[in-house]
Amino acid sequence: MSNDTKRKPVAGRRREAGFTLIELLVVLVILGLLAALAGPRVIGYLGGAKSDTARLQVENFKSALDLYRLDTGSYPTTQQGLAALVRNPGNVPGWKGPYIDSPQLPTDPWGNAYVYRMPGEHGAYDLYSLGADKAPGGTGEAADVTSWGR
């Protein structure tokens, strides 16, 4: 038998076949450090995405409300609410809806209904989400998302 065809000892093959416990622990420590450093940033990014989604939904509602006003001559009353964008609130002349694509009224990203009132305190109407805290005011993810600006 030549040197090339000789088999390596069993212990040598076993050593080359897998990872040692220390190598696995080092990899786990590195993954843990990466998760600790990147975790808060990722969570903050996901939270900000909900506020951005709420802003986009408010803008879509604003466009739908403007189309409703063009067709009917006025914005829906507070009593009619945003539901008037989905179905005719009761023989409103000129109603050509639905004015939004969804068969149901969308909720904000936190699962709450948008607040709508007409006439508004900040314009012809007020439309807003109370944010993650479901209370007026707040900062960050708890901040209100409004139709009249920040």
Secondary structure, 3 states (H helix, E strand, C coil): CCCCCCCCCHHHHHHHHCCCHHHHHHHHHHHHHHHHHHHHHHHHHHHHHHHHHHHHHHHHHHHHHHHHHHHHCCCCCCCCCHHHHCCCCCCCCCCCCCCCCCCCCCCCCCCCCCEEECCCCCCCCEEEECCCCCCCCCCHHHCCEECCCC
